[in-house]
């Protein structure tokens, strides 16, 4: 419903609860990892309760109705599962590959493990723009396709892709520029900091050029109902691209965590090429969710 401010405020409060809870759990109660785990649980429960209460608000365009919650609607359920199951399978495979990659990273030296951990934190910052554009694609393209206005969907697809690329360039250059400043807060050896800079450069170049087409664009395709194709491509690219290339680059060519980063960029590049071709083919115009 384009009410992203609501979820932003909830997330903001939940994160404050999490941070304060971590401080109390670790430093006051001396609970160790449990002092980190419980605040995470509490903050998520808070978010779940608040968003559920808000979704019962009948002033919203779409809202929960208690009498319909347990009502069985076979056709609608099938439509929902046709979108939910492919997304669930895709996310599940992605998490399994992440676990496998973590075990590969654990084989390297301490300084590489530290560099990879810090670099991933900076990568998360650089990836914010792409993550933010994903819901924009879903909302705008979904509304166009819901109104059965394919021409409008094509227009906004083109516009959003251009915006994503422009914004990505600006944001990733900014993150790269402030990376040396961020590293001042870490007590790391110069060798480790040098490796982090290399990893951030590799990531941000790919995040600027190919991620807008492999990430946000894929969300737009999902919004049209083209979920099975995106699932198959994403799984094949994650396993055949990211995992296999990580083994080749990191272990076979002895590139270490740099190989892991290059494999990630290779995964994005494969998806970007295929998803862009899918978008240009107009095959997504033949799907109908509702």
N, C-alpha and C positions, 0 to 999 in steps of 0.2 A: 504493500500500500504506500510505498515511498516514505514511510515514517521512520527513517533511519536515525533521526535525533533521539527517538525514544530508546532504541537499543544502545545507542552511544552513551546516553546518560546511565542506563542500567549497567553497562559494562564498566563505566567510570567508577560508579559506587562499588560494584563488585570487586574491582581491582584494589580500591582503597581498603575494603574489608580484608582482602587477601594479604595485602602488604602489612597492615597493622596486625593482623592475626599471626603472620610469620614472625614479626618482631616479638610479639608476646610469647608465642610458642617456643621460639628458639632461644631468645635472650632472657626472658622472664621465667618461663616455666621449665626451661632447659630440657625440652621434650625431643630434641634432635629432629630426625626426619618426620616424626609424627607431628611435630610442631609446625611443619610445612604442609603436611598432607591434610590435616583437619581444617585449617583455614581455606584451603583450596576447595574442599568439600562444602564448607559453610557458604563460601561466596557463590558457588554454583547452585546450591539449593536456593539461596536468596534470589539469584537471577531467574531460576525456574518458577518460583512462587510469584514474583512480581510480574513477569511476562504473562503467566497464565491468568492472573487476576485482570491484567490490562486487556487480554484477549476476550474477556467476557463483557467488555464495554460495548453496549449496543449502539453507541454513537459512531463506532467505526464503520467503515465501508464493508468490512467483512469481520465477523466476530463469532466466538463460540456460542452455541446454544445448547444448554444442558440436555434438552429433549432429543437432540440430534447426535450427541456424542456416541451413544451406543447403538444408534440406528444403523442397520446393515443396508448398504447401497452397493450392490455388486459391481455395477458399471463404474461408479466413481472410485471404488476401491481398486479396481483394475487399472484405472487411469493413474491413480496415485502410485501404485506399486510399479507400474511400468517406468516411472521416473525414479522412484526411491530405490528399487532393487539394483539397477545398474550403477547408480551413484554409490550405493553402499558397498557393492562388490569392488568398484574402482578404488574407493577410499581404503577398504580393507587390504587390498593388494599393495597399495602405496605404503601403508603402515608396516606391512610385513617386510617390504623392501628396505624401508628405513631401518628396521631392526637388523637386517642382514648387513647393511652398509655400516651401521654402528659397530658391528663385530669386526668388520674389515678395518675400520679406523682404529679400533683398539689394538690392532697388531703393530701399529707404528710407534715411533718414539714419543716420549712424554711431550716434547716441545711441539710436535705435529698435532697431537691430541688436543693440547691447550690452544694451539692456533686455530684448529678446526672449530672448537667450542666457541671461542670469541668471535670468529668470522661468521658463524651461524647466527649469532646475536645481531651482528651488523647486517647480515643478509636479511634478517627478519625486518629490520628497519627499512632497508632498500625495497623490500617486497610489498611494503604497505600500499604503495600506489596501485600496483596490480591487483592486490586483494580488495582495495576500495572500488576499483572499476568493475570487478566481477558482478556485484549486486546491481550496479548501474545497468549493465548489459541485460541481466535477468529481468529487472523491472521494466525497462524501456522496451526491449524486444518482446518480452512476454505480453505486455499490454497491447503492442501493435498486432501481434499474432492472435491474441485473444479477441481483438476487434476485427480479425480477418483482413487486415490491411497490410498486405505483403509489400506493397510499394513503400509504405512508411517504414516498415521493418528494414528494407534494403537501404533506405535513406539513412536511418539511424545507425545501422550496422557500420556503414561507411564513415559516418561522422564520429562515432564512438571509437572506432579503430584509430582514426587520425588523432583524436584527442588523447587516447591512451599512449600512442607513440610519442607525442609531443610532451605530455606530462611526465612520461617515463624518462625521457632524456634529461629534463630539468631536475627531476627528483634524484635520479641516480648519480648525476654529476655532483649535486649538493651533498649527498651521503658520502661519496668518495672524497670530497673536499674536506669534510669534517672528521673523516676516519682517523687521521693522525691525532686530532684533538681528543677523540674518544679513547684512543689507546693510552693517553696519559693517565687515565684512571685505573689502568691495569698494571700490576707489578709483574711485568714480563721481561724476558731477555730480549735483546735487540734482534736476535735471530728469529725469535718467535714473532715479534712485531713485523719484521720484514716479510715473513711468510703470510701473515694476516693481510697485509697490504696487497700482496699478489693475489690471494684468494678473493678479496673484495673487488679488485680490478676485473678478474675473470668473471665473477658473478654479475657485477653491475653492467658490464658490456652486454652480456646475454640478456640480463633483465631489461635492458633498454631496447635492444633490437628484436629479440624473438619472444620474450615472455608475454608481451601484450597480445600476441597472436596465438600463443599456446595456452594462456590462462584465461583472461577476460573474454577473448573471442569464443573459447570453448563453452563458457558459461552462457553466452548468447545463443549458441547452437543448442544447448540443453533447454534453454527457454522456449525454443521453437518446438520441442518434443523430440529432437534428434539425439536421444540419450544413448541408444544402443551403439550407434557408430562412435560417439565420443568415448564411451566406456571401452570398447574394443581397442581403439587407437591408444587410449591412455594406458591401459593395462599392458598392451604389447610394447609401447614405448618405455614404460617404467621398468618392465622386466628385461626386454630385449635391448633397450637402450641404456637406461641408467645403471641397472645391476650388472649386465654383461660388460658394458664399457668401463664401469668402475673396476671390475676384476682385471680387465685388459690393461687399462691405464695405470691403476694404482699398484697392482701386484705384478702384472706381466712386464710393464715398462718401468716399474719401480719409481713412479711419480708421486707416490704417497697420497696425501690429502689433496694435492693439486690435481691428481688423476680423478679423484672423487668429484671435485668441482667441475672439471672438464666433462665428465660423464653426465653430470646434471645438466650442463649447458647443451650437451648432445641430445639429451632427452627432450629438452624444450624445443630444440631446433627441429627435431623429427615431428613433434606435435604441431609446431607452428606451420611447417610446410603443408602437412596433411590437412589441418583444420582450415588453413587459408584456401586451399584448393577446394575443400568441401563447401566453404562459404561462397566462392566464386561459381561453383557448379550449380547453385540454387536448388540443390537436392533437399535442403532444409525447408523449402517452401511447401513441400508436399505433406508435411506432418501437421497433425492437429491434436492438441492436448485436450481442449474443452470443446 
